[in-house]
Amino acid sequence: MPKTIKNAKIACIDFSLQKAKMKLGVQVVVDDPSKLEAVRQREADITKERIQMILNAGANVILTTGGIDDMCLKYFVDSGAMAVRRCKKEDLKRIARATGATIVAYLTNLEGEESF
């Protein structure tokens, strides 16, 4: 991961970038072990799609109040972006105010589709 970035485009995010997991109370019953692996692969793909949306928007510095797991950090490193996890919310607000950024709390738009 780079230590300095020139002409940085900063994304201020107020959620975790970790592998998507099922919500509490949701149960998935799988009879075939190969289908279980497909469910796990889809969870990883959802996270990769979210990261790709952020990178496609032009961000090369990502600041988040939540956590970033190792798989997500790998995608950022491969794309040459810098990702900082567990920023304090007050620090993120200060950075957003100084740069004119808007803190994004979720990726969904008004139609319910994920966009960034």
N, C-alpha and C positions, 0 to 999 in steps of 0.2 A: 504494500500500500504506500503511495507517495506521501512524503512528509510535507511538501509544499505544492501548491497548485496556483498557477498564474491564471488570471481571468476566470476566477471561480464563479460558478453558478450554484448558489446554496439552496438546498431544500431543507426546510424546517418542518420536521414531522413529529407529531404528538401521539405516536403509537409504536408498537414493537414490530420489528421486522424479523419474525421468527417463523419457523415452519407452522403452517396452518394446522390447527388441531380441531377436532370436533368439540362443539359446545358441551357443557355439562348436561347430563340427562339424555344425550343422543347416543343411541346404541346402533352399531352396525353388526349384523350377524352374517358371517361369511362361512360357507361350507367348504369352499375350494381354496387351498392355500395360495394358489396363483392369483386369485382375485384379491386376497389380502395384500399382496405385493402391489397390485394395481391401485388399491386405495392409498397405500403409502406413497406411491409414485405420484398420484394425483395431488396429494397434499404438498409434496415438494414442488410440483409444477405450478400450483397456485401461488406459492411464495415467489418462485422465479418470475412469473408473469407480473407480479406486483413490482418487483425490483426492476424489471425491464421497462415498465411504464414510467417509473421515476427517472431512469437513465435516458429513455427516449425523449423525455421532456427537456433534456439538456442539462440536468443537474450533474455536477461532478464533485460536489461536497454535500454529504448527507448528514444532518444533525438530527438525532432522535432522542426523545425522552425515555423511550423504552429500550429493550434489549435487541441485540442483533446476534443471531446464532452463527456458528462457524460456516454453515453452508451459504448463508447470505453474504458473509464477509468475503467468501471465495468469489462470488459473482461480482462484487464491487472491485476487488483486487484485479480480476481478469479484465475488467473494463477500464481500469486506470483511475477509478474514483476513490475518494476518501470518505469513509463512514465513521462517525463518532457516535457511540451509544451512551445511554444513560446521562444525557446532559440535564442539568437542572432546568426546570420549567422557567424559572425567573431569568436564567442565563439565555435560554432560547428566545424568550420574549424580548430581551435586550438586544440580541443579535438581529432579530426580525425588525425591531424598530430602527436600528442603525442602518440596516441594508434595504429597508422598504419591503421586506418579505412578508408573507402571510403564513402563519403556522397552520399546517394542514392536520386536522384531527382524524380524518378517515378518507379513503380513496373513492367512495361511492359518490355519484352525482345525484341530482334530483330524480332521475329515472331509475335509480337503483343499480346502474351499471358502474363498474369500477373504471375510473379515469383519473388522470393526474394532470 
